[in-house]
Amino acid sequence: MVTETIAAIASAMSPSGIGIIRISGPESLDVIDRIYQSKNGKKKIKDVHTHTIHYGYIVDNSNVVDEVLVMIMHGPHTYTGEDTVEIDCHGGVLAMKKVLETVVKNGARPAEPGEFTKRAFLNGRIDLSQAEAVMDVISAKNEYALKSSLSQLKGSVQESIRDIRSKIIYHIAYIESALDDPEHISVDGYGVKLREEIKPLKAQIVKLLKSADEGKMIKEGIKTVILGKPNAGKSSLLNILVGEERAIVTNIAGTTRDILEEQIVLNGVSLRMIDTAGIRATEDQVEKIGVEKAREYAKDADLILYVVDASRSLDENDQSIIELLKDKKAIVLLNKSDLPVEVSVEYLKNQIHAPIVWISAKEETGIEELENVIKDLFFAGELNFNDEVYITNIRHKTALEEANKSLELVENSIEIGIEEDFYTIDLMDAYESLGSIIGESVGEDLVNEIFSKFCTGK
């Protein structure tokens, strides 16, 4: 049971128009009553109606600390489920600190990172998947990541998990009841029925697991490696996409020898752009290391942008790059389209089953088409967060994998004719694994670990 009242600055610690100090807990109204002074001094603020805003001052021993607006919210209809007060003060760093010091001096303690959201979870206002989505909303790096996090915050993951768990617990309850009362409830042939009903449950889990790869890219960005021969225009492309001169560009082949990584957003999609050394046969030991690094990064890439100098014919170095593109998502960029074309486009089409886009890094053309191709290649156009659930959390993915394995064990038990009472062991494991996603079967240590990653004030 929560008995302490906590407080923290809930806005950025930087000069701004408004700063927010949040107070939550059983003594919130008493704390604000000790330090608030209304403009006309008529009414004690702890006696006002809930969800109302009041103009006045924060005072410390009759000394005015700041001019403020105070919002009073009675539990349980608050973010944490507790009595909550929010103080809107001036947004100077010193002003916010002074107000918080006054609040703490009068009965609250400083909140730990994520403690407000942790209380919302412990008080049943949100489940654990929604709590984690709160931090994802704050840290979202692109439009899709924000939409996905907001969808999870509204309960999209929770609904899917609860639906699967409700069906699993039904079978557990039926088998347990039959074992306790075999005269009235029979499990004869129940394995056949259970095997058929597990199939759609596994299909639901597998569908969620399949979304995890897209979910990871939505949240963290598409790992995009730029490959090509020296002087194909890789670094020039990176500079255009980033919008500034991040990579050194010269006419000297082999200028780029190390890896350069930048995070960019194209058409609402985050890309982790990685510029690599030009791939060619070389005796230069330093350049050779850069070429090997490029090959290694290509193996782990979500997307490869193969930049081809369209004004030059293909050679054995291009062939070695084409080999790296096998079984990878790739886009061929025919650069230097402002010059006479020497490359064999037909050959590239036959060798690489990937979209081809004409660009000119010099003229900065073709970039918009590249953006649209990337979006279509990964997300088939627009992502619909109203109908689809995307798993963006590695903890959720691991729990789903464990649940799927447990259901496979049930299927195996049915197949080899094991007694029905053994089914419940693996069914319960699946139920518990899924429960860990929404916080219905997690230990205190995991809860503390999750919320320790939050920012203070949230």
C-alpha positions, -999 to +999 in steps of 0.1 A: +000+000+000+013+034-010+015+058+019+041+083+008+034+114-012+058+121-040+067+151-061+089+159-091+094+184-119+074+169-148+086+193-176+120+197-192+148+211-170+155+240-194+142+276-197+107+276-210+074+294-208+059+271-182+073+245-157+052+217-142+056+203-107+036+171-101+025+159-066+008+125-061-002+105-030-025+106+000-011+139+014-011+158-019-040+181-009-025+188+026+009+196+010-005+221-014-028+236+013+003+245+033+020+263+006-007+278-017-021+313-012-050+323-035-052+358-050-081+368-029-074+344+000-111+333+003-110+295+002-087+267+013-075+250-018-079+215-004-117+222-002-122+231-039-139+209-064-119+182-082-104+189-116-104+226-112-076+252-118-068+280-094-046+311-097-024+323-068+010+320-053+033+293-038+046+307-005+073+296+019+070+310+054+050+339+040+077+346+013+063+343-022+082+317-042+063+320-075+031+330-092+013+299-103-017+280-116-027+249-095-047+220-108-065+199-082-075+163-091-090+138-066-083+101-070-091+077-085-098+097-116-062+107-121-031+094-139-018+076-109-052+068-094-042+089-063-050+125-052-028+146-076-018+182-078+000+199-107+016+233-102+022+254-133+049+278-125+073+300-145+096+278-166+129+290-154+151+262-140+157+280-107+119+288-103+110+252-108+136+240-083+124+265-057+088+254-060+098+217-058+120+225-027+090+241-011+067+211-019+093+187-005+099+208+026+061+206+033+055+169+033+064+153-001+095+133-010+113+135-044+099+110-068+121+083-083+124+078-121+091+065-135+074+064-101+042+082-112+037+057-140+047+028-116+019+040-093-005+041-122+004+005-129+002-007-093-031+011-088-046-006-119-049+024-140-028+009-168-012-025-174+025-030-178+025-029-217+007+005-215+032+017-189+061+008-212+043+025-241+044+058-220+082+058-222+081+049-259+058+078-266+083+101-249+113+087-268+096+082-302+119+092-330+095+093-359+058+095-368+053+057-370+070+050-337+047+076-321+016+061-336+026+026-326+033+037-290+000+056-288-018+025-301-002+004-273-010+031-248-046+028-257-044-010-250-039-026-284-013-051-270-033-056-238-065-066-258-047-091-279-029-107-249-060-108-227-080-125-255-054-153-259-051-158-221-088-160-216-090-190-239-060-207-223-074-203-188-107-218-199-089-250-209-069-251-177-100-246-156-119-273-175-092-299-171-087-291-134-124-293-128-126-327-146-097-341-125-114-329-093-149-342-103-145-370-129-180-383-122-196-352-137-170-338-160-152-360-185-119-354-203-123-383-226-112-372-261-105-337-248-070-338-262-084-339-298-105-308-291-077-290-273-053-296-302-077-280-326-083-250-303-046-244-297-040-239-335-058-205-337-041-194-304-007-202-318-016-184-350-024-153-330+009-155-312+028-161-345+011-131-360+023-109-331+058-123-334+059-116-371+051-080-364+081-077-341+106-072-369+086-043-383+080-031-348+118-031-341+123-010-372+094+013-363+109+020-329+147+019-336+149+027-373+158+007-403+194-003-403+204+010-438+239+003-452+251+023-482+273+001-505+291+008-537+324+011-554+347+041-545+335+074-560+300+060-567+285+089-547+278+071-514+290+099-491+274+125-513+241+107-509+245+105-471+252+142-469+220+150-490+198+127-468+213+141-435+210+177-448+246+186-439+282+178-448+288+148-425+309+127-448+341+139-466+336+140-503+366+142-528+374+130-563+400+106-547+389+070-547+389+054-513+383+086-493+358+069-470+377+042-450+357+040-417+321+036-408+299+068-405+265+064-389+236+089-388+200+088-377+176+104-402+138+105-408+125+101-444+087+103-450+080+095-414+103+065-413+135+064-392+167+052-409+200+044-392+222+053-422+256+037-423+281+050-449+308+025-457+341+023-475+340+018-513+342-019-520+370-029-544+401-051-545+429-031-528+464-037-514+461-007-490+459-023-455+438+005-440+413+006-469+411-032-469+399-031-432+373-006-442+361-028-471+358-058-447+338-037-423+315-027-451+309-064-459+302-072-422+277-044-418+259-055-450+253-089-435+233-074-406+215-047-426+177-043-428+182-025-461+211-020-485+213+010-507+235-001-536+249+031-552+260+026-588+279+051-609+256+050-639+283+068-660+307+038-657+304+002-668+300-025-642+331-046-632+342-074-609+339-051-579+302-045-587+298-083-590+311-088-555+286-062-542+258-079-560+267-112-542+262-093-509+226-084-519+213-119-521+184-126-497+186-089-486+161-061-490+179-037-513+174-006-536+197+000-565+204+037-569+217+047-603+237+078-595+251+105-618+220+104-639+230+139-651+259+122-671+258+099-702+247+064-691+272+036-695+259+011-670+238-019-683+204-015-666+191-047-681+220-066-665+213-051-631+176-060-634+185-096-643+210-099-614+192-081-587+155-084-579+152-050-563+137-016-571+159+007-592+158+044-587+176+070-608+192+097-587+217+125-590+236+134-558+250+164-576+216+177-587+198+163-556+172+146-577+154+113-572+154+116-534+116+118-531+112+087-552+137+069-529+117+079-498+085+064-513+102+032-524+116+027-489+082+032-473+065+008-498+093-018-494+090-020-456+055-010-448+036-015-480+025+021-479+007+035-448+007+016-415-027+012-399-024+013-361-061+010-356-063-025-369-028-039-365-008-046-333+030-041-336+053-056-310+081-031-305+094-043-271+120-071-270+106-082-236+072-088-251+087-107-281+106-130-257+075-137-237+055-145-268+082-169-280+081-187-246+043-189-248+044-203-283+070-230-272+047-240-243+017-244-266+039-266-289+047-287-259+010-292-252+006-303-289+034-328-285+019-342-253-014-347-271+003-363-300+021-389-279-009-396-257+003-382-223-024-380-196-046-348-197-034-336-163+000-329-178-015-305-203-022-279-176+015-276-168+025-262-202-008-244-206-001-226-173+034-217-185+020-202-217-006-183-195+021-170-172+044-159-201+017-139-217+007-125-183+043-111-179+036-088-209+007-070-192+021-073-157-002-099-143+026-124-135+058-104-128+080-100-098+088-069-080+124-069-093+112-068-130+088-040-122+115-019-106+139-026-135+113-015-161+104+018-143+140+026-134+145+034-171+119+062-171+126+098-168+120+115-134+086+132-133+069+105-154 
